[in-house]
């Protein structure tokens, strides 16, 4: 002999609790997505800067290949323009690194970036050797290829931060392209 108000209360308790549970789960999922996005946005901006530098390094890599392949007979005057655009892209990346902290992700990631930037710091020595035709074509190409490969691996290494399969596939496709 339960009163009508108690019966009504018992009838509504379970649906209201279920509604609260589903609402809480939805809010939690949205919060996780927001947190993930906040961590990915700086990484995507950083990857954009790396991509721009990679593009310029690839162009710079191509001209010395032609110059060294022709024993300095061709492309000598065309060496400076790709180098200037590479320097501009590198400067943008370095400026971006002032506000982007790779160590926020993990130590391996930060160390890989520092290591590759140190390799890139040798570019003027490589350029001088290309200008004087005192470097083997394979060595010159290997220098650029190793830097480019390492930058691509750096980008790929963080694709696991997202639980979004579309994002992960896009990163993998970009790196494999």
C-alpha positions, 0 to 999 in steps of 0.5 A: 500500500504505497501512496501514488506520489511514492509510486510516481517517484519510483517510476521516474527514478530509473529513467531520470537516473539513466538520463543523468548517466547518459548525459554524464557519459556524453559530457565526459566524451566531449570533454575528452575530445576537447582535451585531445583537440587542445593537444593536437592543434599545436601539433598540427600547426607544428607539422604544417611548419615542418611540411613547409620546410620539407617542401623547400628542402626537397627543392633544394635537394633537387638542384644540387643533384643536377649540379653535381650530376653535371659536374658543376656545368649546370644549375650553379646559378640556380642554387641560391633561390631554393636556399633562400626559401629554405632559410625562410621556411626554417626561420618560420619553424624556429619562430614557431618553436618559440611558442611550441614545446615539444617536451609537452608531448614526450622526451623522445619527440623533443629529442628527435626534433632537436637531433634533426635540427642539429643535422640541419645546422650542417646545411651550410657545410653541405652547401659549400661542398656542393658549390665547390663540387667536393661532395659525392652526389650520393652523400649530398642526397643522403644528407637531405633524405635523412633530414626529410625522413626524420621530419616525416617520422617526427610527424608520424610519431604523434598520430597516436595522440588522437582517437579519431581514426580519420585523423590517424589515417590522414596523418599516415597517408600524408607521411606515406605520400 
